[in-house]
Amino acid sequence: MISKVFVAYILIALGAVPTLANASPSADTEVPGITHPTNATTAPNAARPATSSTNSTSENAPATAGHSPGQVTKNNSTSAAPDQLFPTTTCFSKHKSHGVKSHHCDKALDKIAFAANQTLDKFSGLIFANYKTCNVHIHKPTNATLKKIELSLMIHNLTAACHSVGGLLAKSKFDMQIERGTKENVYEVDKPICKKEKCPLTQSDCLSAFYQLPTNANGVLITGKGKKHFARVTSGNCTITASTTDLSAFTIPRQFIVPAMKKLINECDEHPGKIYLTGGTKGYNGDIWLSARAANKDLCN
């Protein structure tokens, strides 16, 4: 796994049709998925874009706490449907995204980890990669897969239709989004991202919540609500969330993420925050994030 990863706040509403969405860096939605940090660095050779959540048929309807992706130009008059035979392409406006270089998108595809037969793994629902100016986001059913050559064709079609600005291509049950990679959608792993607001958070409450995150017999994080990719517990006024970025299951025992949890609450102290860890997911391209926030946000200032 690489040391730095790209990410766009992802607000996932798992349904029949995949959706993708962008949120502002300061918005902590606490919805399982991925987030923008407020302080980020762009390292094109060690970056992974984050799952972004832009609706495939309505670019102006972002998920909760997400900012609108802005105005878009539609390249055809047909709307995406779950069983459609032909892809629907929606281009972003230059205000949202510009300067995307198509050959960078090809390089981003090469950074995705594939199975031996050059197909995507069947464990993840969100896959993302970055190279310099290009972020590539792929949203798919967790039990489905695509060949690398099919993804290459989707990238070619999307960058040709939405030259330099990127956009969204909805094809059957698969969505692909291409956007400009910027410092606003980059973060570093193992580096706490602390919000400015101050809340009555205590380390004892946060550690108590963390140690209550459910695990299986091997100590690996799980959840009892039918979702494999996140777990959340509140103790006192501290809510701790653990999630995988690719919507696949956890594979790492809780004990191995204790140092990251302690680093988060030590450095952020009374400020809500997040921290990202490399790997630890069943999917080939996923990472883990942990967050600490106030259970009662009305007490924050």
N, C-alpha and C positions, 0 to 999 in steps of 0.2 A: 504493500500500500504506500501511496505517496504521502508526504508530510504536510501538504497543503491541499485544500479542496475548495472547489467553487460551490456556491450554493445560493439559491433564491428562495425566500420564504415560501414554504409549501403548505398550503392548507388543503388537506385531502378530504374529500367527501366520497368515500368508496361507494360507487353505484354501478349501474349497468354500463354507463358510458364514461370513460376516463376523462378527468378534467385536470387542467394545469393552472397555477395562480401566483402572482408576484405580490409581496407585501413590502411595506416600507421598512428600512433598517431598524427603526425605533419601535416598531410594533411587535410586541411579544404576545403572540396569539395563543401560545400554549396548546396548539393543535398539533398532533403528531405529524412530523414532516421535517422540513428544513427551513433554516432561517438566515436572513441577512444579518451580519454583524454591523455594529456602528463603526468599528475600526477594522479595516481590512487591508490586506496587501495583495497586489496582483503579481503572481509568479507564474508566468505562462508555461513554464516547464514542469511545474509541480502543482497544478491546479485542477480541481474537479468542480464542474458547475453543479448547482444544486437543482433539485427538483423544483420546478417552478410550476405554478398552477394557473394556467390561463385557460379560460373556457374555450372549447373548440368552436362554439357557435356564437358566443356572445362575449366579445373582448371587453365590453364595458360592464361586466357583472363579475367583479373579483370576489373571492371568498372573504369571509369575515376578517376584518382588520387589515385587509390588503388594499393597496392603492390601485386605482384603475390603471390598466396597462395603457390607456389612452386611446385615441382614435386610430382606426385601422382602415385599410383599403381591402375590400374583398375582391378576389380575382375571378370569382364565378358567382352565379346566382343560386346555387344549390346549397342547402344546409347539410351539415354532417349528420349521418344517421348510423345507428349501431351496425346495420347490415349493409352499408353502402358498398358498391362495387368500385366506385371511382373516388379518389381523394378530394377533399375540400381544402382549399388553401386560403388562409387569411394573412395578409401582410401587415406588419406593424408600420406605424407612421414614423417618419424621421425623427419626430419629437421623442418617441419612446426608444428607438434603437436605430443606430446608423453606423456605418463604417465596418460592417461585417464582411470579412474577406472569405470567399467561398473555399479557397484552398486551405484556410485555417480550419474550416469545418471538417474537411477531409482528414486533417491531422488530428482533430478532436476525436473522430471516430476510431482512429488507430489507438487511442488511449483507453478505450473500453476493453475490459476483460471479457473474452468470449470462452465458451466451452470448446472442447477439442474439435468439434465439428463446425466451428465458426458460427455458432448460434448463441443468442442471449440465454442466460440461465433462466430456469423456470421458477425461481424462488422470489424474485424481486418484481415490484410493480413500477418502480421509477429508476431510471438509469440516466446518468448524466456525465458529460465530459466537457473539457475545455481545452482549447489551444489558442493562445493569444487573443485575437478579437472575437472568437466564436465560442459561444456556449451552445451545446446540444443537449436537449432534454427529451427523453423517450418515456412515455407512459403506456403501460400495457397491462393486461390481466396477468396476475401472478403465475398462472399455470400455462401461459402462452409464451411463444418465443418467435424470434425473427432471425433470419440469416444476415450475416454482415453485408453481403452483397445487396440484399433488399434495403437495408438501412442506407447503404451508400447511394442507391438510386433515389431514395426519399430525400436525402440531403441534396443531391444534385437538382432534383425537381424543385425543392423549396428555395434553394439559393438562386436558382435561375428565375423563378417566378417573383421572388421578393429580393431582388438584387440589392445588396449592401445593407438592407434594413432588417432582414429576418422576418419570421412570422410563425404561423402554426399550420401544420398539415395534419388533417384528420383523415385516417384511412382505416375503414372497418373499425376494429376495436383498439387500434393503435393511434396514438397522437405523437407527433414530433414537433418540438418547438426549437427554433434557432433564434438567439438574441445576441446582442453585443456583450462581450465580457468587459466588465468595468470594475473599478475598485469598490463600488457599492455592492457587488455580489461576489465578493471573495472573502474567505476567512482562513485562519490558520488553525490547525488542530493543536490540541493541548494548550490552548491559549484562552483563558476566560474572557468572555465578552460581557462587560457589566453595564447595566443601564444607569442613567443619571438619577432617576428617582430613588428616594430613600424610603425603606419600609422597615417596620419593626420585625426584622428577621433575626433569629438566633441560630448559632451553629448547632446547638443541641437539638432544636426542633428539626432542622434540615437533615442532620445526620440520623435522627430517629426515623424520619420519613424515608430516607434512603435505605436504611436497613430493613424497612418493612416492604420494600419493593419485592413482589413475589418471585420466587425462583423454583426450578424443578429440583429433582433429587440430586442433580449434579451441580446445583448452585447457579445454573444459567437463568438469566432473567426471562420471565414469562408474564403473561397477563391472563386473568381469569374471565375476561369479557369477550372472548372469541377473536380478539385482535392479536396478531403475533408480533406486531412491530412496535408497540409501545406499552408502557406501564406507568401509572401515576398514583402517588400516595401523598396524603396530607397529614402532618403532625403539628399540633399547635397552629401557628400562623404560617407555616412553611409547606409549600407544595413542591414536591420533587417529581419531575417527569424524565423518563428515559425512553428514547425512541431510536429506531434505525432510520437512516435517511432514505433507504430504498424500499421500505415497506416489507422487507423480509424478516425472518425470525432472528432473534439474538442467538449467538453461539458462544459468547464469552461469559464466564462465571462472574457474578457480581463482585467477588473479592478482588478481581483484577482491575476494576474501575474505581475502587475506593480512593486511590491516590488522586485521580482526576476530580472526584467529588469533593475531596478535602481542599484541593487547589482552588476549585470554583468558589466554595464558601469562604475560604480564607482571604482570597484576593477581592472578591466582590463584597464581602462582609454584609452590610445591611442593604445592599443593592441587589435587585434581581439580576440574574445573569445566566449565561449558557457556556458550555464548553463542548468541544467536539473531539472524538477519539477515532483514530484510524482503525478500520476493520471491525471485527466482532459481529459480523452479520453473515447469514447463510447465503445471501446474494453475493455475487462476485465483485460488485462495484459499490457496496454500501459501507457506511460508517455509522457511528453511534453519536448521539448528542444527549447531554444531560442539562436540565435547567432547574433553577431554584427561583421561586417567586412567592409573593405573599398570598396566602389564601384569601385574605380580606384586603383587596386593593384600595378600599376606601381609607385605609390607615396609612397609605403611602403619600409622600409629598416630594 
